[in-house]
Amino acid sequence: MTDDVFKQLRDFIYERSGIFIPDNKKYFLENRLGRRVQEKNLKGYEDYLYILKYGSDKNELNIMFNLVTTNETFFFREPQQFDVFAGELFNRIIAENTKTGRKDIKIWSAACSTGEEPYTIAMILMEKLGAGALRKEIYASDISESALSSAKSGVYGSYAIRNVPEVYLKKYFNRVNQQYSISHSVKSLIRFMKVNLIEDRDVKAVRGVDIIFCRNVLIYFDDKAKQRAVANLYDALRPNGYLFVGTSESLHNVTRAFRPIVINKVIVYQKV
């Protein structure tokens, strides 16, 4: 891949997704897209770029997103955040519901990858005393259709479930050989959808959410794309709603629209 084609591909991906690939990651694009170039019997990456820009098969854009997005995740990742969600934040939402007469809780797992995060959220809610009477709505979105397809199937290997508590494993998973299938009771709480976080039109499909988990995603965006994505997340939240980002991420230089609060040493961003 020439430097010129790399820059054109990089810019195209950024314009369509907000994902920024730095100059020192040319090898990343070569590795991720090389097989696709071969599968389509193309002469090189320049021809592939032409197909993305001008080809009649619009599904090729989805295939490209599937190839360049990173989907490594697992159940109960960054568990301290789930503890805060199931503790203080849940209690705050219940208190707010009591004031307003609401009887629901809405949570969005933005960039849900292969589904481990929203399924973790669902299991936590199913185990939570006081949540039984609530109407539970969990949105789970990603830009990658292959990741969403995998998430909908709900089948995982031993690596993904290694942090799942034994009681959850017995109650909410069915083991078949070396695979673990999530139960229908958990699946039924999730609404999977394709959402590009920097596309206003996509994000408008999600509104009135109490809590958003958007973790380990913003690190792939540059400042401009971060600001656009976070503004869209802000609009999706209810007044005083909460946003979790990854423990290695921060909104400090991105926006002042959220108030950072610390609960049990965990930073949560509240809509103001």
Residue pairs with C-beta under 8 A, 6 or more apart in sequence:
1 9
1 26
1 29
1 30
1 44
1 45
2 45
2 46
3 26
5 44
5 45
5 46
5 49
6 26
6 29
6 45
8 49
9 29
9 33
9 45
9 48
9 49
9 52
10 20
10 21
10 29
12 49
12 52
12 53
13 19
13 21
13 64
13 68
14 20
14 21
14 222
14 225
16 61
16 65
16 196
17 65
17 143
17 196
17 198
18 196
18 197
18 198
18 220
18 221
18 222
18 225
18 228
18 229
19 68
19 69
19 220
19 221
19 225
20 220
20 221
20 222
20 225
21 28
21 29
21 68
28 68
29 45
29 68
30 45
32 67
32 68
33 45
33 48
33 64
33 67
33 68
36 48
36 63
36 64
36 67
37 44
37 45
37 47
37 48
40 48
40 51
42 48
42 51
51 57
51 60
52 60
52 61
52 64
62 144
62 145
65 143
65 144
65 145
66 144
66 145
66 146
66 147
69 142
69 143
69 144
69 147
70 220
71 113
71 114
71 144
71 147
71 150
72 113
73 113
73 114
73 116
73 117
73 160
73 216
74 116
74 159
74 160
74 161
74 162
74 163
75 116
75 119
75 120
75 156
75 160
75 161
75 163
75 164
76 82
76 120
76 163
76 164
76 165
77 116
77 117
77 120
77 163
77 215
78 215
78 246
78 247
79 163
80 247
80 264
80 265
80 266
81 213
81 215
81 244
81 247
81 266
82 120
82 121
82 124
83 264
83 266
84 263
84 264
84 266
84 268
85 121
85 124
85 211
85 244
86 124
86 128
87 263
87 264
88 263
88 264
89 211
89 242
89 263
89 268
90 105
90 128
90 130
90 131
93 105
93 210
93 211
94 130
96 102
96 240
97 103
97 104
97 105
97 134
103 133
103 134
103 135
104 134
104 135
104 136
104 137
105 125
105 131
105 134
105 135
105 136
105 137
105 210
106 137
106 138
106 139
106 208
106 209
106 210
106 211
106 238
107 118
107 121
107 125
107 137
107 138
107 139
107 209
107 210
107 211
107 212
107 213
108 138
108 139
108 140
108 141
108 206
108 209
108 211
108 212
108 213
108 236
109 117
109 118
109 121
109 138
109 139
109 140
109 141
109 213
110 141
110 195
110 197
110 212
110 213
110 214
110 217
110 233
111 141
111 142
111 143
111 197
111 214
111 215
111 216
111 217
112 118
112 140
112 141
112 142
112 147
112 148
112 151
112 192
113 142
113 144
113 147
113 151
114 147
114 150
114 151
114 156
114 160
115 140
115 150
115 151
115 152
115 154
115 182
115 190
115 192
116 156
116 160
117 140
117 213
117 215
118 138
118 139
118 140
118 151
118 190
119 154
119 182
119 186
119 187
119 190
121 138
121 213
122 136
122 138
122 186
122 189
122 190
123 168
123 172
123 186
125 131
125 134
125 136
125 138
125 189
126 172
126 185
126 186
126 189
127 168
136 189
137 189
137 191
138 189
138 190
138 191
139 190
139 191
139 193
139 206
139 209
140 151
140 190
140 191
140 192
140 193
141 148
141 192
141 193
141 194
141 195
141 206
142 148
142 151
142 194
142 195
143 194
143 195
143 196
143 197
145 194
148 192
148 193
148 194
151 192
152 192
154 181
154 182
154 186
154 187
155 179
155 180
155 181
155 182
156 179
156 180
156 181
156 182
157 178
157 179
157 180
158 178
158 180
160 180
161 169
161 173
161 180
164 173
169 180
171 183
172 182
172 183
172 185
172 186
173 180
173 181
173 182
173 183
174 180
174 181
174 183
175 181
193 205
193 206
194 202
195 202
195 203
195 205
195 206
196 202
197 203
197 214
197 217
197 229
197 232
197 233
198 221
198 225
198 228
198 229
198 232
200 232
203 232
203 233
203 235
203 236
204 235
206 236
207 235
207 236
208 236
208 238
209 236
209 237
209 238
209 241
210 237
210 238
210 241
210 242
211 241
211 242
211 243
211 244
212 233
212 236
212 237
212 241
212 242
212 243
212 244
213 244
214 229
214 233
214 243
214 244
214 245
215 244
215 245
215 246
215 247
215 249
216 246
216 248
216 249
217 229
217 245
217 246
218 226
218 229
218 230
218 245
218 246
218 249
218 254
219 246
219 248
219 249
221 229
223 253
223 254
226 254
227 254
227 255
230 251
230 254
230 255
230 257
230 258
231 255
231 257
233 243
234 243
234 255
234 257
234 258
234 271
237 243
237 271
238 271
239 271
240 270
240 271
240 272
241 270
241 271
242 268
242 269
242 270
242 271
243 251
243 258
243 268
243 269
243 270
243 271
244 268
244 269
245 251
245 269
247 266
250 267
251 258
251 260
251 269
252 260
257 271
257 272
258 269
258 270
258 271
258 272
259 269
259 270
259 272
260 267
260 268
260 269
260 270
261 267
261 268
261 269
261 270
262 268
